[in-house]
């Protein structure tokens, strides 16, 4: 699949600890469903990278509240799916927050990708064998 991420796997890329004064956000997409649907992710209105099947991205950000959004196509629909295109997350100092990006296929229009916050244990397990996407985080 040409849309798949090709960086290091999560069990290698996420081995360094989060700085005690910082926080980490990991957004991942474990499903290959809708692999051609690859909208960008934005944090606080700034695009940080694209959604790719079997991939994740990781950003070190200042602790506090951040808005994370998926820039789906305007005609995308999420008629039957779970999650939201925008979520607010409270990033805690010294910890990692995981968001699972889940493609929701539309009936007539392109599908949407939605976000659901998961536990750190679930996120770490899900990301272990996924590959890292390139990002433009900047704190």
OpenMM code with the backbone's topology and positions (N, CA, C; nanometers):
from openmm import Vec3, app, unit

residues = "UNK UNK UNK UNK UNK UNK UNK UNK UNK UNK UNK UNK UNK UNK UNK UNK UNK UNK UNK UNK UNK UNK UNK UNK UNK UNK UNK UNK UNK UNK UNK UNK UNK UNK UNK UNK UNK UNK UNK UNK UNK UNK UNK UNK UNK UNK UNK UNK UNK UNK UNK UNK UNK UNK UNK UNK UNK UNK UNK UNK UNK UNK UNK UNK UNK UNK UNK UNK UNK UNK UNK UNK UNK UNK UNK UNK UNK UNK UNK UNK UNK UNK UNK UNK UNK UNK UNK UNK UNK UNK UNK UNK UNK UNK UNK UNK UNK UNK UNK UNK UNK UNK UNK UNK UNK UNK UNK UNK UNK UNK UNK UNK UNK UNK UNK UNK UNK UNK UNK UNK UNK UNK UNK UNK UNK UNK UNK UNK UNK UNK UNK UNK UNK UNK UNK UNK UNK UNK UNK".split()
positions = [
    Vec3(0.0843, -0.1178, 0.0000),
    Vec3(0.0000, 0.0000, 0.0000),
    Vec3(0.0887, 0.1240, 0.0000),
    Vec3(0.0729, 0.2068, -0.1023),
    Vec3(0.1597, 0.3231, -0.1140),
    Vec3(0.1320, 0.4275, -0.0082),
    Vec3(0.0138, 0.4279, 0.0543),
    Vec3(-0.0185, 0.5271, 0.1551),
    Vec3(0.0279, 0.4910, 0.2943),
    Vec3(0.0941, 0.3788, 0.3111),
    Vec3(0.1357, 0.3366, 0.4440),
    Vec3(0.2588, 0.4127, 0.4904),
    Vec3(0.2684, 0.4334, 0.6201),
    Vec3(0.3836, 0.5010, 0.6780),
    Vec3(0.5050, 0.4103, 0.6666),
    Vec3(0.6239, 0.4709, 0.6608),
    Vec3(0.7433, 0.3908, 0.6397),
    Vec3(0.8560, 0.4216, 0.7371),
    Vec3(0.8304, 0.4992, 0.8413),
    Vec3(0.9333, 0.5304, 0.9400),
    Vec3(0.9539, 0.4155, 1.0367),
    Vec3(1.0311, 0.4412, 1.1441),
    Vec3(1.0562, 0.3354, 1.2424),
    Vec3(0.9279, 0.2909, 1.3115),
    Vec3(0.9272, 0.1661, 1.3573),
    Vec3(0.8111, 0.1121, 1.4278),
    Vec3(0.7986, 0.1779, 1.5650),
    Vec3(0.6760, 0.1777, 1.6185),
    Vec3(0.6485, 0.2418, 1.7456),
    Vec3(0.7284, 0.1876, 1.8613),
    Vec3(0.7537, 0.0553, 1.8627),
    Vec3(0.8293, -0.0017, 1.9729),
    Vec3(0.9751, 0.0444, 1.9716),
    Vec3(1.0215, 0.1032, 1.8602),
    Vec3(1.1561, 0.1598, 1.8515),
    Vec3(1.1501, 0.3122, 1.8663),
    Vec3(1.0573, 0.3758, 1.7957),
    Vec3(1.0513, 0.5217, 1.7903),
    Vec3(1.0092, 0.5855, 1.9224),
    Vec3(0.9297, 0.5166, 2.0025),
    Vec3(0.8770, 0.5770, 2.1251),
    Vec3(0.9454, 0.5246, 2.2509),
    Vec3(1.0734, 0.4908, 2.2414),
    Vec3(1.1441, 0.4382, 2.3576),
    Vec3(1.1972, 0.5481, 2.4490),
    Vec3(1.2184, 0.6696, 2.3966),
    Vec3(1.2692, 0.7759, 2.4827),
    Vec3(1.1577, 0.8284, 2.5726),
    Vec3(1.1957, 0.8683, 2.6932),
    Vec3(1.0986, 0.9166, 2.7905),
    Vec3(1.0575, 1.0591, 2.7593),
    Vec3(0.9377, 1.0934, 2.7995),
    Vec3(0.8889, 1.2300, 2.7881),
    Vec3(0.9595, 1.3118, 2.8957),
    Vec3(1.0036, 1.4319, 2.8600),
    Vec3(1.0672, 1.5200, 2.9581),
    Vec3(0.9667, 1.5516, 3.0690),
    Vec3(1.0129, 1.5604, 3.1947),
    Vec3(0.9211, 1.5879, 3.3058),
    Vec3(0.8416, 1.7173, 3.2875),
    Vec3(0.8975, 1.8145, 3.2172),
    Vec3(0.8289, 1.9421, 3.1975),
    Vec3(0.7501, 1.9460, 3.0663),
    Vec3(0.7541, 1.8377, 2.9910),
    Vec3(0.6857, 1.8329, 2.8617),
    Vec3(0.5760, 1.7286, 2.8609),
    Vec3(0.5140, 1.7117, 2.7458),
    Vec3(0.4125, 1.6080, 2.7277),
    Vec3(0.4187, 1.5613, 2.5827),
    Vec3(0.3618, 1.4448, 2.5575),
    Vec3(0.3663, 1.3876, 2.4228),
    Vec3(0.2254, 1.3504, 2.3794),
    Vec3(0.1984, 1.3792, 2.2522),
    Vec3(0.0730, 1.3409, 2.1892),
    Vec3(0.1062, 1.2438, 2.0778),
    Vec3(0.0401, 1.1270, 2.0776),
    Vec3(0.0573, 1.0274, 1.9723),
    Vec3(-0.0795, 1.0068, 1.9077),
    Vec3(-0.0849, 1.0254, 1.7754),
    Vec3(-0.2068, 0.9999, 1.6990),
    Vec3(-0.1749, 0.8840, 1.6059),
    Vec3(-0.2577, 0.7819, 1.6094),
    Vec3(-0.2264, 0.6638, 1.5285),
    Vec3(-0.3497, 0.6117, 1.4568),
    Vec3(-0.3213, 0.5400, 1.3521),
    Vec3(-0.4264, 0.4780, 1.2707),
    Vec3(-0.3842, 0.3354, 1.2411),
    Vec3(-0.4437, 0.2414, 1.3133),
    Vec3(-0.4020, 0.1018, 1.2990),
    Vec3(-0.4742, 0.0301, 1.1866),
    Vec3(-0.5883, 0.0808, 1.1449),
    Vec3(-0.6672, 0.0150, 1.0412),
    Vec3(-0.6200, 0.0552, 0.9017),
    Vec3(-0.6235, -0.0400, 0.8082),
    Vec3(-0.5938, -0.0071, 0.6689),
    Vec3(-0.7219, 0.0227, 0.5918),
    Vec3(-0.8368, 0.0166, 0.6616),
    Vec3(-0.9637, 0.0522, 0.6009),
    Vec3(-0.9552, 0.1958, 0.5494),
    Vec3(-0.9971, 0.2171, 0.4266),
    Vec3(-0.9945, 0.3513, 0.3686),
    Vec3(-0.8534, 0.4056, 0.3535),
    Vec3(-0.7581, 0.3211, 0.3145),
    Vec3(-0.6179, 0.3628, 0.3078),
    Vec3(-0.5949, 0.4834, 0.2176),
    Vec3(-0.6835, 0.5080, 0.1218),
    Vec3(-0.6676, 0.6234, 0.0324),
    Vec3(-0.7180, 0.7535, 0.0948),
    Vec3(-0.7901, 0.7437, 0.2064),
    Vec3(-0.8398, 0.8621, 0.2774),
    Vec3(-0.7310, 0.9046, 0.3747),
    Vec3(-0.6623, 1.0166, 0.3440),
    Vec3(-0.5472, 1.0584, 0.4241),
    Vec3(-0.5521, 1.2073, 0.4578),
    Vec3(-0.6505, 1.2512, 0.5364),
    Vec3(-0.6562, 1.3922, 0.5732),
    Vec3(-0.5430, 1.4289, 0.6691),
    Vec3(-0.5173, 1.5579, 0.6822),
    Vec3(-0.4157, 1.6060, 0.7746),
    Vec3(-0.4708, 1.6163, 0.9159),
    Vec3(-0.3800, 1.6049, 1.0135),
    Vec3(-0.4120, 1.6318, 1.1528),
    Vec3(-0.3633, 1.7734, 1.1832),
    Vec3(-0.4366, 1.8425, 1.2688),
    Vec3(-0.3949, 1.9758, 1.3130),
    Vec3(-0.4038, 1.9818, 1.4650),
    Vec3(-0.3059, 2.0485, 1.5256),
    Vec3(-0.3079, 2.0732, 1.6695),
    Vec3(-0.3120, 2.2238, 1.6884),
    Vec3(-0.4122, 2.2696, 1.7599),
    Vec3(-0.4318, 2.4128, 1.7844),
    Vec3(-0.4325, 2.4918, 1.6541),
    Vec3(-0.4943, 2.4343, 1.5505),
    Vec3(-0.5096, 2.5011, 1.4218),
    Vec3(-0.3908, 2.4898, 1.3278),
    Vec3(-0.2833, 2.4238, 1.3699),
    Vec3(-0.1626, 2.4105, 1.2877),
    Vec3(-0.1471, 2.2665, 1.2401),
    Vec3(-0.1361, 2.2486, 1.1077),
    Vec3(-0.1200, 2.1141, 1.0512),
    Vec3(0.0137, 2.0564, 1.0957),
    Vec3(0.0075, 1.9325, 1.1473),
    Vec3(0.1298, 1.8678, 1.1951),
    Vec3(0.1693, 1.7463, 1.1125),
    Vec3(0.0772, 1.6917, 1.0334),
    Vec3(0.1096, 1.5747, 0.9526),
    Vec3(-0.0164, 1.5094, 0.9005),
    Vec3(0.0032, 1.4057, 0.8212),
    Vec3(-0.1092, 1.3387, 0.7574),
    Vec3(-0.1447, 1.2066, 0.8208),
    Vec3(-0.2692, 1.1698, 0.8035),
    Vec3(-0.3212, 1.0412, 0.8497),
    Vec3(-0.2845, 0.9359, 0.7469),
    Vec3(-0.2111, 0.8349, 0.7890),
    Vec3(-0.1757, 0.7265, 0.6987),
    Vec3(-0.2098, 0.5929, 0.7637),
    Vec3(-0.2606, 0.5004, 0.6834),
    Vec3(-0.2935, 0.3668, 0.7323),
    Vec3(-0.1698, 0.3022, 0.7935),
    Vec3(-0.1889, 0.2302, 0.9016),
    Vec3(-0.0815, 0.1589, 0.9713),
    Vec3(0.0326, 0.2518, 1.0107),
    Vec3(-0.0022, 0.3738, 1.0513),
    Vec3(0.1001, 0.4702, 1.0886),
    Vec3(0.0614, 0.5530, 1.2097),
    Vec3(0.1609, 0.6220, 1.2641),
    Vec3(0.1370, 0.7109, 1.3763),
    Vec3(0.2282, 0.8318, 1.3652),
    Vec3(0.1919, 0.9355, 1.4361),
    Vec3(0.2815, 1.0489, 1.4508),
    Vec3(0.2884, 1.0842, 1.5968),
    Vec3(0.3985, 1.1462, 1.6344),
    Vec3(0.4255, 1.1776, 1.7733),
    Vec3(0.4755, 1.3205, 1.7821),
    Vec3(0.4167, 1.3977, 1.8726),
    Vec3(0.4585, 1.5369, 1.8932),
    Vec3(0.4832, 1.5613, 2.0408),
    Vec3(0.5960, 1.6222, 2.0712),
    Vec3(0.6206, 1.6693, 2.2068),
    Vec3(0.5684, 1.8117, 2.2124),
    Vec3(0.4765, 1.8355, 2.3062),
    Vec3(0.4067, 1.9637, 2.3171),
    Vec3(0.4085, 2.0111, 2.4612),
    Vec3(0.3833, 2.1402, 2.4827),
    Vec3(0.3726, 2.1878, 2.6208),
    Vec3(0.2500, 2.1268, 2.6889),
    Vec3(0.2597, 2.0962, 2.8169),
    Vec3(0.1420, 2.0455, 2.8877),
    Vec3(0.0281, 2.1467, 2.8819),
    Vec3(-0.0924, 2.0969, 2.8980),
    Vec3(-0.2098, 2.1839, 2.8975),
    Vec3(-0.3120, 2.1373, 2.7963),
    Vec3(-0.4158, 2.2179, 2.7776),
    Vec3(-0.5255, 2.1841, 2.6870),
    Vec3(-0.4866, 2.2182, 2.5434),
    Vec3(-0.5120, 2.1233, 2.4538),
    Vec3(-0.4862, 2.1408, 2.3105),
    Vec3(-0.6058, 2.0888, 2.2324),
    Vec3(-0.6359, 2.1540, 2.1208),
    Vec3(-0.7411, 2.1052, 2.0325),
    Vec3(-0.6761, 2.0308, 1.9168),
    Vec3(-0.7210, 1.9083, 1.8962),
    Vec3(-0.6697, 1.8237, 1.7879),
    Vec3(-0.7842, 1.8017, 1.6906),
    Vec3(-0.7556, 1.8206, 1.5616),
    Vec3(-0.8603, 1.8085, 1.4601),
    Vec3(-0.8103, 1.7274, 1.3416),
    Vec3(-0.9055, 1.6684, 1.2713),
    Vec3(-0.8784, 1.6001, 1.1451),
    Vec3(-0.9373, 1.6885, 1.0361),
    Vec3(-0.8566, 1.7257, 0.9391),
    Vec3(-0.9029, 1.8103, 0.8289),
    Vec3(-0.9602, 1.7230, 0.7182),
    Vec3(-1.0775, 1.6654, 0.7452),
    Vec3(-1.1452, 1.5823, 0.6462),
    Vec3(-1.1915, 1.6678, 0.5290),
    Vec3(-1.2183, 1.6039, 0.4163),
    Vec3(-1.2741, 1.6746, 0.3011),
    Vec3(-1.4102, 1.7319, 0.3391),
    Vec3(-1.4479, 1.8477, 0.2836),
    Vec3(-1.5772, 1.9073, 0.3197),
    Vec3(-1.6962, 1.8158, 0.2949),
    Vec3(-1.6877, 1.7266, 0.1973),
    Vec3(-1.8002, 1.6383, 0.1665),
    Vec3(-1.7972, 1.5069, 0.2430),
    Vec3(-1.6976, 1.4901, 0.3312),
    Vec3(-1.6876, 1.3658, 0.4074),
    Vec3(-1.8068, 1.3518, 0.5004),
    Vec3(-1.8434, 1.2277, 0.5260),
    Vec3(-1.9544, 1.2034, 0.6181),
    Vec3(-1.9118, 1.1048, 0.7245),
    Vec3(-1.9737, 1.1155, 0.8389),
    Vec3(-1.9517, 1.0230, 0.9489),
    Vec3(-2.0892, 0.9842, 1.0017),
    Vec3(-2.1697, 0.9227, 0.9145),
    Vec3(-2.3078, 0.8919, 0.9497),
    Vec3(-2.3201, 0.7871, 1.0594),
    Vec3(-2.2371, 0.6856, 1.0558),
    Vec3(-2.2546, 0.5724, 1.1455),
    Vec3(-2.1342, 0.5502, 1.2367),
    Vec3(-2.0348, 0.6343, 1.2286),
    Vec3(-1.9102, 0.6098, 1.3005),
    Vec3(-1.9098, 0.6611, 1.4428),
    Vec3(-1.7994, 0.6317, 1.5098),
    Vec3(-1.7771, 0.6784, 1.6452),
    Vec3(-1.6670, 0.7820, 1.6424),
    Vec3(-1.6554, 0.8584, 1.7501),
    Vec3(-1.5485, 0.9554, 1.7603),
    Vec3(-1.5896, 1.0897, 1.7039),
    Vec3(-1.4944, 1.1791, 1.6986),
    Vec3(-1.5198, 1.3153, 1.6554),
    Vec3(-1.4051, 1.3631, 1.5674),
    Vec3(-1.4336, 1.4593, 1.4810),
    Vec3(-1.3284, 1.5174, 1.3983),
    Vec3(-1.2434, 1.6148, 1.4779),
    Vec3(-1.2930, 1.6629, 1.5925),
    Vec3(-1.2189, 1.7537, 1.6802),
    Vec3(-1.2322, 1.7063, 1.8236),
    Vec3(-1.1199, 1.7021, 1.8937),
    Vec3(-1.1219, 1.6686, 2.0352),
    Vec3(-1.0302, 1.7633, 2.1106),
    Vec3(-1.0662, 1.7912, 2.2337),
    Vec3(-0.9778, 1.8662, 2.3230),
    Vec3(-0.9121, 1.7666, 2.4156),
    Vec3(-0.7817, 1.7784, 2.4305),
    Vec3(-0.7086, 1.6889, 2.5190),
    Vec3(-0.6317, 1.7719, 2.6203),
    Vec3(-0.6244, 1.7207, 2.7411),
    Vec3(-0.5434, 1.7815, 2.8463),
    Vec3(-0.4148, 1.7018, 2.8568),
    Vec3(-0.3067, 1.7572, 2.8051),
    Vec3(-0.1786, 1.6877, 2.8113),
    Vec3(-0.1143, 1.7162, 2.9465),
    Vec3(-0.0767, 1.6096, 3.0167),
    Vec3(-0.0156, 1.6218, 3.1484),
    Vec3(0.1359, 1.6156, 3.1375),
    Vec3(0.2018, 1.6931, 3.2217),
    Vec3(0.3484, 1.6959, 3.2237),
    Vec3(0.4027, 1.5559, 3.2488),
    Vec3(0.5029, 1.5174, 3.1700),
    Vec3(0.5700, 1.3895, 3.1870),
    Vec3(0.4945, 1.2689, 3.1348),
    Vec3(0.3821, 1.2895, 3.0639),
    Vec3(0.3034, 1.1747, 3.0187),
    Vec3(0.2746, 1.1801, 2.8689),
    Vec3(0.2235, 1.0686, 2.8185),
    Vec3(0.1876, 1.0556, 2.6776),
    Vec3(0.0375, 1.0330, 2.6663),
    Vec3(-0.0264, 1.1045, 2.5746),
    Vec3(-0.1689, 1.0898, 2.5464),
    Vec3(-0.1826, 1.0291, 2.4076),
    Vec3(-0.2695, 0.9291, 2.3942),
    Vec3(-0.2888, 0.8588, 2.2676),
    Vec3(-0.4274, 0.8858, 2.2117),
    Vec3(-0.4323, 0.9176, 2.0819),
    Vec3(-0.5579, 0.9310, 2.0089),
    Vec3(-0.5587, 0.8296, 1.8966),
    Vec3(-0.6634, 0.7501, 1.8916),
    Vec3(-0.6803, 0.6532, 1.7837),
    Vec3(-0.7616, 0.7202, 1.6727),
    Vec3(-0.7063, 0.7230, 1.5529),
    Vec3(-0.7752, 0.7783, 1.4361),
    Vec3(-0.8434, 0.6632, 1.3648),
    Vec3(-0.9741, 0.6765, 1.3475),
    Vec3(-1.0509, 0.5658, 1.2919),
    Vec3(-1.1254, 0.6091, 1.1670),
    Vec3(-1.0952, 0.5457, 1.0532),
    Vec3(-1.1672, 0.5787, 0.9306),
    Vec3(-1.3119, 0.5316, 0.9378),
    Vec3(-1.4012, 0.6157, 0.8933),
    Vec3(-1.5438, 0.5854, 0.8876),
    Vec3(-1.5837, 0.6008, 0.7418),
    Vec3(-1.6233, 0.4961, 0.6784),
    Vec3(-1.6534, 0.5024, 0.5361),
    Vec3(-1.7924, 0.5613, 0.5127),
    Vec3(-1.8006, 0.6546, 0.4152),
    Vec3(-1.9274, 0.7154, 0.3779),
    Vec3(-2.0016, 0.6289, 0.2772),
    Vec3(-2.1268, 0.6581, 0.2592),
    Vec3(-2.2076, 0.5813, 0.1645),
    Vec3(-2.1900, 0.6353, 0.0231),
    Vec3(-2.2032, 0.7664, 0.0073),
    Vec3(-2.1927, 0.8276, -0.1250),
    Vec3(-2.0664, 0.9123, -0.1368),
    Vec3(-2.0269, 0.9748, -0.0287),
    Vec3(-1.9123, 1.0648, -0.0293),
    Vec3(-1.7911, 0.9963, 0.0329),
    Vec3(-1.6718, 1.0583, 0.0194),
    Vec3(-1.5530, 0.9990, 0.0824),
    Vec3(-1.5732, 0.9867, 0.2332),
    Vec3(-1.5057, 0.8933, 0.2926),
    Vec3(-1.5176, 0.8727, 0.4363),
    Vec3(-1.4458, 0.9797, 0.5159),
    Vec3(-1.4714, 0.9788, 0.6442),
    Vec3(-1.4081, 1.0707, 0.7372),
    Vec3(-1.3198, 0.9907, 0.8320),
    Vec3(-1.2202, 1.0572, 0.8880),
    Vec3(-1.1379, 0.9976, 0.9923),
    Vec3(-1.1762, 1.0685, 1.1215),
    Vec3(-1.2057, 0.9910, 1.2255),
    Vec3(-1.2436, 1.0481, 1.3541),
    Vec3(-1.1419, 1.0099, 1.4607),
    Vec3(-1.1431, 1.0807, 1.5729),
    Vec3(-1.0465, 1.0610, 1.6801),
    Vec3(-1.1152, 1.0152, 1.8075),
    Vec3(-1.0535, 0.9186, 1.8743),
    Vec3(-1.1002, 0.8702, 2.0036),
    Vec3(-0.9787, 0.8588, 2.0958),
    Vec3(-0.9880, 0.9192, 2.2141),
    Vec3(-0.8796, 0.9064, 2.3105),
    Vec3(-0.8852, 0.7686, 2.3739),
    Vec3(-0.7685, 0.7032, 2.3841),
    Vec3(-0.7589, 0.5704, 2.4443),
    Vec3(-0.6602, 0.5758, 2.5610),
    Vec3(-0.6601, 0.4718, 2.6418),
    Vec3(-0.5675, 0.4666, 2.7548),
    Vec3(-0.4239, 0.4556, 2.7047),
    Vec3(-0.3303, 0.4919, 2.7916),
    Vec3(-0.1895, 0.4824, 2.7529),
    Vec3(-0.1501, 0.3381, 2.7225),
    Vec3(-0.1983, 0.2430, 2.8024),
    Vec3(-0.1666, 0.1020, 2.7777),
    Vec3(-0.2189, 0.0542, 2.6439),
    Vec3(-0.3434, 0.0901, 2.6129),
    Vec3(-0.4018, 0.0523, 2.4835),
    Vec3(-0.3251, 0.1176, 2.3695),
    Vec3(-0.2976, 0.2468, 2.3813),
    Vec3(-0.2253, 0.3187, 2.2766),
    Vec3(-0.0864, 0.2622, 2.2524),
    Vec3(-0.0149, 0.2360, 2.3606),
    Vec3(0.1216, 0.1808, 2.3485),
    Vec3(0.1183, 0.0457, 2.2773),
    Vec3(0.0234, -0.0395, 2.3123),
    Vec3(0.0107, -0.1716, 2.2482),
    Vec3(-0.0263, -0.1569, 2.1010),
    Vec3(-0.1196, -0.0674, 2.0709),
    Vec3(-0.1635, -0.0488, 1.9321),
    Vec3(-0.0524, 0.0053, 1.8433),
    Vec3(0.0310, 0.0923, 1.8970),
    Vec3(0.1343, 0.1611, 1.8184),
    Vec3(0.2607, 0.0771, 1.8007),
    Vec3(0.2813, -0.0228, 1.8840),
    Vec3(0.4069, -0.0985, 1.8855),
    Vec3(0.4537, -0.1430, 1.7476),
    Vec3(0.3639, -0.1886, 1.6618),
    Vec3(0.4043, -0.2403, 1.5308),
    Vec3(0.3658, -0.1491, 1.4142),
    Vec3(0.3213, -0.0283, 1.4444),
    Vec3(0.2917, 0.0691, 1.3385),
    Vec3(0.4177, 0.1473, 1.3052),
    Vec3(0.4172, 0.2160, 1.1923),
    Vec3(0.5351, 0.2920, 1.1510),
    Vec3(0.5100, 0.4414, 1.1617),
    Vec3(0.6162, 0.5116, 1.1995),
    Vec3(0.6071, 0.6547, 1.2256),
    Vec3(0.5996, 0.7361, 1.0979),
    Vec3(0.5065, 0.8323, 1.0942),
    Vec3(0.4934, 0.9287, 0.9844),
    Vec3(0.5846, 1.0478, 1.0143),
    Vec3(0.6198, 1.1219, 0.9123),
    Vec3(0.6941, 1.2452, 0.9352),
    Vec3(0.5979, 1.3514, 0.9858),
    Vec3(0.6475, 1.4402, 1.0730),
    Vec3(0.5642, 1.5419, 1.1343),
    Vec3(0.6332, 1.6779, 1.1334),
    Vec3(0.5529, 1.7809, 1.1545),
    Vec3(0.6037, 1.9164, 1.1699),
    Vec3(0.5355, 1.9743, 1.2931),
    Vec3(0.5853, 1.9332, 1.4110),
    Vec3(0.5183, 1.9688, 1.5359),
    Vec3(0.5490, 2.1093, 1.5814),
    Vec3(0.6722, 2.1355, 1.6133),
    Vec3(0.7083, 2.2638, 1.6716),
    Vec3(0.6269, 2.2899, 1.7959),
    Vec3(0.6882, 2.3246, 1.9021),
    Vec3(0.6156, 2.3454, 2.0269),
    Vec3(0.5714, 2.4881, 2.0439),
] * unit.nanometer
topology = app.Topology()
chain = topology.addChain("A")
for resn in residues:
    res = topology.addResidue(resn, chain)
    for name in ("N", "CA", "C"):
        topology.addAtom(name, app.Element.getBySymbol(name[0]), res)
